């Protein structure tokens, strides 16, 4: 299992507000990097294209109120999940994003930079909410 983690960022929302926003996948378009194309969503699923990669389909797999949201890849050649961990920080909150993927060493080397950049871009967007 390969793990990629964003830096922890401060978000100008309470943990409850961020959790509520991210649990509705229609809101993800606002925080995804600009190079994302073909974004489509419902409240509990979304799909998009990123660079030369195949279409990515994510579904809401797990929710722990106000602290964790896990999106699971569906119909993917590479099984992976995208996790957002939220912690209270006074009236605001902090968030850390993680991608966990089943990658062999060669795939890890190829995907490490784009996945890290993807996480960092989302983290930056969260910090600017």
N, C-alpha and C positions, 0 to 999 in steps of 0.2 A: 504494500500500500504506500503510495506517495502522498505527501502532505505539503500543501502550499498555503502560507499564511500571510495575510496583510498586516501592516502595522496597526496597532490599536489607535483609533481616532476618537476625538471628542465630537459628539453630536449635539446640536442645539435643540434637542427634543427630549422629553422625558423617556424613560425606558418603555413606558406604556404606549406613548405616541409613536415611537419608532417601530415597536413591535406591531402595532395596528397597521401602520403604513406598509410595512414589508410583508405582512400576512396576506395582503391583497396584491397578487402578482401584476395586476394592471398598473400598479404604481412603480414597477421596476424600470419602466422606460425612462423615467426621470433621472435614474441614478446610473444607468448603464453607460459605458463609454460611447463616444460619438461614432466610432467605427462599426458599431453594431448595426446590422441591416435586417430587414424583413421581420421586425418585432411584431409578434402577435400574442395576445394574452386573454385569459379569463381570470376570475378571482383566484383559482387554485392551480393554474398551469400557464406556461409561457413557452414560446419558441423564438429563436433568432439565429442569425448567421453572424459569424465572426471571422473576418479574414478569409482564408482559403479552406477553413474547416467545414465539415458537413453541418447541416442544420442541428442546432442544439435544442432539445425538448426537456423542459424541467417541470416537475410536479411538486406540489407542497407535500412533503412526506412526514414531517414531524413538527409540532409546535409545543414549546414549553412557555406558557404565558410570561411575557415581559423579559425573557432571558435567552431563548434560543429558537431559531427557525432553520429547518433543514429542507433544502430542495434536492430532489433526486433526479438524475438523468433517466429519461425514458427512451427506449428504442435506440440506445447508443452503442456504438462499437466498443467504447471504453466505458465501463461502469464508473460513475463518479457522483459525488454529492457536493453541494455548495452550502456551507453552514454559516450562519450569522449568530455570533454570541454577543449578547447585550448585557451590560452591567450598569447599575445606577451610579451616577456621579453627581451627588447633590441633586439639584432640580433637573439636571440634564443626564445624559448617559454616555457611555463609551461603547464602541463596537469593534469587533475583530471578525474578519472574514476568513474562511478556510475552504480550500478545495481538497477533497480526499478522492484519489483516483487509483484504480488498479492499472499501473503502468509498468512495463518492463524498462530496463535501464536505457535502452535506445529511445523509447518514446518519452521517457522522463527528460532526457537531454534535449529532445526536440521541443517539448512543450513547456519546459520550465520558465523560460523568459516570457512567452506570450501569456501564460497563466498568471505569472507574478504581476505582469503589467496590467492585466485585466483586474485582478484583485486590488491592486494599488489605485487604479482609476475609480473603481466603485467606492473604495474607502475614502478617497478624496471627495467624491460626490457627496457621500454621507456627511463628511465634516463641513460641507458647505450648505447643508439644509437649513 
